[in-house]
Each structure stands twice: as structure tokens, then as C-alpha cells.
Amino acid sequence: DKKAAIVFSQARDVEDIHAKLYKRALERLMADEEVETDYYVCTVCGYIEERKPEDPCPVCMAKPEKFDPVA
């Protein structure tokens, strides 16, 4: 099924990005670095951006308006 393949492909891409974010957060924690970062999540695919997005989602091409701030 083509739709399922697209969803799994997007999930793989998003999880790769999440892993990089987790690694960076752990490095900052271990370095006792205080970081003020605003995170925004794509409500379509789950991609997370470290700033308010100005461009479409790089994973699913959703418009920037589809991103919600992470509380």
C-alpha cells in the first residue's frame, strides 16, 4: 500500500531526527549547559523543529502553520 509506505518512511525520518535531538539534549545536560530553546512539533508527521518554523516541514511538507509549540 503506497500510503502505508509513505507513513512508515516519514516515521523513519522523524525518528532519526528525534534521536539527534535526544543526543544533543543529553550532551547539553552532561555539560551542565542551560539552554533556552523553543520546540515546535509538526501536527501532521511529528517532526520537531528547534525554532518557530518559517518553511514547510522537511519530512511531510506541511505548512509552517501546522506546527504547534511544545509546552
Z-matrix of the N, CA and C atoms (Angstrom, degrees):
N
C 1 1.445
C 2 1.527 1 108.56
N 3 1.315 2 116.18 1 125.11
C 4 1.465 3 121.70 2 -175.85
C 5 1.532 4 111.99 3 -63.88
N 6 1.335 5 117.51 4 -40.54
C 7 1.464 6 120.57 5 -179.50
C 8 1.532 7 111.06 6 -63.81
N 9 1.319 8 116.37 7 -41.88
C 10 1.465 9 120.23 8 178.76
C 11 1.530 10 110.43 9 -63.38
N 12 1.301 11 116.76 10 -40.92
C 13 1.460 12 120.54 11 179.16
C 14 1.527 13 111.00 12 -62.35
N 15 1.322 14 116.92 13 -39.31
C 16 1.463 15 120.81 14 178.63
C 17 1.522 16 110.18 15 -64.94
N 18 1.334 17 117.08 16 -46.18
C 19 1.462 18 121.20 17 -179.39
C 20 1.522 19 110.87 18 -61.58
N 21 1.326 20 117.97 19 -45.46
C 22 1.462 21 120.42 20 179.51
C 23 1.526 22 111.47 21 -65.62
N 24 1.306 23 117.24 22 -36.55
C 25 1.458 24 121.44 23 177.93
C 26 1.530 25 110.29 24 -64.72
N 27 1.328 26 116.34 25 -44.28
C 28 1.463 27 120.35 26 178.57
C 29 1.530 28 110.43 27 -65.14
N 30 1.328 29 117.18 28 -41.34
C 31 1.465 30 120.80 29 179.04
C 32 1.522 31 110.68 30 -60.81
N 33 1.325 32 117.09 31 -41.74
C 34 1.466 33 121.17 32 178.04
C 35 1.524 34 110.15 33 -60.67
N 36 1.330 35 116.70 34 -45.49
C 37 1.460 36 120.76 35 -178.88
C 38 1.526 37 111.63 36 -64.44
N 39 1.325 38 116.03 37 -43.09
C 40 1.459 39 120.78 38 -179.48
C 41 1.528 40 110.62 39 -65.34
N 42 1.315 41 117.97 40 -42.30
C 43 1.468 42 120.61 41 -179.52
C 44 1.522 43 111.57 42 -66.58
N 45 1.313 44 117.78 43 -32.50
C 46 1.465 45 120.89 44 175.19
C 47 1.524 46 109.76 45 -63.35
N 48 1.314 47 116.81 46 -41.97
C 49 1.458 48 121.78 47 178.55
C 50 1.524 49 110.20 48 -67.51
N 51 1.338 50 117.31 49 -41.77
C 52 1.466 51 120.79 50 177.57
C 53 1.521 52 110.53 51 -58.80
N 54 1.316 53 117.78 52 -42.63
C 55 1.464 54 121.30 53 -179.91
C 56 1.526 55 110.66 54 -59.88
N 57 1.316 56 117.15 55 -40.45
C 58 1.467 57 120.80 56 178.54
C 59 1.524 58 111.15 57 -66.77
N 60 1.339 59 117.08 58 -39.09
C 61 1.463 60 120.85 59 177.18
C 62 1.524 61 110.81 60 -64.58
N 63 1.334 62 117.40 61 -43.25
C 64 1.465 63 121.43 62 178.13
C 65 1.522 64 110.62 63 -60.88
N 66 1.325 65 116.78 64 -43.54
C 67 1.465 66 121.00 65 -179.59
C 68 1.524 67 110.42 66 -62.66
N 69 1.327 68 116.57 67 -44.85
C 70 1.461 69 120.72 68 179.88
C 71 1.539 70 110.45 69 -64.40
N 72 1.339 71 117.04 70 -40.44
C 73 1.467 72 120.56 71 178.36
C 74 1.528 73 110.71 72 -63.97
N 75 1.326 74 117.26 73 -41.07
C 76 1.460 75 120.95 74 179.11
C 77 1.530 76 110.75 75 -65.39
N 78 1.321 77 116.94 76 -40.94
C 79 1.460 78 120.52 77 178.08
C 80 1.526 79 110.78 78 -61.88
N 81 1.338 80 116.31 79 -42.05
C 82 1.462 81 120.51 80 178.68
C 83 1.522 82 110.80 81 -65.54
N 84 1.319 83 116.60 82 -39.46
C 85 1.454 84 121.47 83 178.45
C 86 1.524 85 110.91 84 -63.85
N 87 1.317 86 116.83 85 -45.74
C 88 1.463 87 121.50 86 -179.53
C 89 1.526 88 111.28 87 -65.79
N 90 1.323 89 117.24 88 -30.35
C 91 1.460 90 121.55 89 178.97
C 92 1.533 91 111.22 90 -85.98
N 93 1.333 92 116.25 91 1.05
C 94 1.466 93 122.77 92 -178.47
C 95 1.523 94 110.48 93 55.62
N 96 1.316 95 115.00 94 39.68
C 97 1.450 96 123.21 95 -179.61
C 98 1.523 97 109.48 96 -89.65
N 99 1.324 98 117.05 97 129.30
C 100 1.452 99 120.30 98 175.24
C 101 1.519 100 107.78 99 -92.79
N 102 1.312 101 116.17 100 125.24
C 103 1.454 102 120.57 101 -175.50
C 104 1.525 103 109.47 102 -127.60
N 105 1.301 104 115.24 103 130.14
C 106 1.461 105 121.28 104 174.87
C 107 1.525 106 107.10 105 -102.49
N 108 1.320 107 116.53 106 98.34
C 109 1.453 108 121.05 107 -178.71
C 110 1.517 109 109.27 108 -126.70
N 111 1.315 110 115.70 109 134.16
C 112 1.456 111 121.27 110 173.96
C 113 1.522 112 107.68 111 -96.10
N 114 1.325 113 116.07 112 127.25
C 115 1.453 114 121.16 113 179.43
C 116 1.523 115 109.89 114 -107.07
N 117 1.321 116 115.20 115 143.60
C 118 1.455 117 122.11 116 178.33
C 119 1.518 118 108.34 117 -130.04
N 120 1.332 119 116.35 118 135.64
C 121 1.465 120 120.79 119 -178.41
C 122 1.525 121 109.95 120 -112.75
N 123 1.325 122 115.30 121 136.35
C 124 1.461 123 121.79 122 175.57
C 125 1.525 124 107.19 123 -72.60
N 126 1.317 125 116.64 124 122.72
C 127 1.463 126 120.46 125 -178.32
C 128 1.521 127 112.61 126 -76.13
N 129 1.313 128 117.09 127 -6.39
C 130 1.465 129 120.81 128 178.89
C 131 1.528 130 110.97 129 -90.14
N 132 1.355 131 116.84 130 -49.50
C 133 1.470 132 118.97 131 -173.04
C 134 1.533 133 114.66 132 -120.60
N 135 1.339 134 117.98 133 -13.44
C 136 1.455 135 119.94 134 179.06
C 137 1.516 136 115.20 135 96.45
N 138 1.315 137 118.06 136 -0.08
C 139 1.467 138 121.57 137 177.25
C 140 1.523 139 109.11 138 -57.62
N 141 1.328 140 117.87 139 142.29
C 142 1.462 141 122.11 140 179.62
C 143 1.521 142 109.53 141 -116.61
N 144 1.328 143 114.14 142 132.28
C 145 1.459 144 122.41 143 179.54
C 146 1.525 145 107.70 144 -113.22
N 147 1.332 146 117.98 145 141.81
C 148 1.461 147 122.11 146 -178.31
C 149 1.526 148 113.31 147 -86.24
N 150 1.270 149 117.49 148 7.09
C 151 1.473 150 122.10 149 176.68
C 152 1.523 151 107.34 150 -153.00
N 153 1.314 152 116.42 151 167.74
C 154 1.463 153 119.43 152 178.85
C 155 1.530 154 108.11 153 -64.42
N 156 1.328 155 116.84 154 121.82
C 157 1.467 156 119.10 155 -175.46
C 158 1.529 157 112.79 156 -70.73
N 159 1.309 158 114.24 157 142.54
C 160 1.458 159 121.66 158 175.75
C 161 1.524 160 110.67 159 -112.50
N 162 1.325 161 115.82 160 -16.79
C 163 1.460 162 121.96 161 -177.55
C 164 1.527 163 109.46 162 -114.82
N 165 1.328 164 116.64 163 164.88
C 166 1.473 165 119.03 164 175.64
C 167 1.527 166 111.35 165 -60.79
N 168 1.318 167 115.42 166 157.17
C 169 1.463 168 121.87 167 177.80
C 170 1.527 169 109.03 168 -57.69
N 171 1.342 170 117.85 169 129.99
C 172 1.460 171 119.67 170 -179.18
C 173 1.530 172 113.56 171 -70.75
N 174 1.328 173 117.30 172 -13.65
C 175 1.467 174 120.32 173 -178.84
C 176 1.520 175 111.11 174 -94.26
N 177 1.353 176 117.23 175 -50.53
C 178 1.474 177 119.47 176 -173.95
C 179 1.522 178 114.04 177 -116.21
N 180 1.325 179 116.69 178 -1.43
C 181 1.463 180 123.47 179 178.49
C 182 1.536 181 113.96 180 68.05
N 183 1.338 182 117.39 181 20.18
C 184 1.463 183 120.41 182 175.67
C 185 1.527 184 109.32 183 -65.70
N 186 1.316 185 116.25 184 148.99
C 187 1.458 186 121.62 185 179.79
C 188 1.534 187 110.25 186 -66.04
N 189 1.340 188 117.79 187 153.65
C 190 1.465 189 120.83 188 179.29
C 191 1.535 190 113.28 189 -54.89
N 192 1.323 191 116.79 190 -27.56
C 193 1.466 192 120.91 191 179.62
C 194 1.542 193 112.01 192 -65.46
N 195 1.313 194 117.24 193 -17.15
C 196 1.458 195 121.95 194 -179.48
C 197 1.531 196 112.78 195 -82.30
N 198 1.336 197 117.70 196 -0.94
C 199 1.457 198 121.95 197 178.93
C 200 1.526 199 109.57 198 -92.82
N 201 1.320 200 116.12 199 136.44
C 202 1.467 201 122.42 200 176.28
C 203 1.517 202 108.95 201 -114.56
N 204 1.348 203 117.14 202 143.90
C 205 1.464 204 119.04 203 175.97
C 206 1.529 205 110.25 204 -66.84
N 207 1.314 206 115.53 205 146.90
C 208 1.460 207 121.22 206 177.15
C 209 1.524 208 107.40 207 -90.83
N 210 1.302 209 115.87 208 124.81
C 211 1.478 210 119.77 209 -177.80
C 212 1.513 211 109.84 210 -90.32
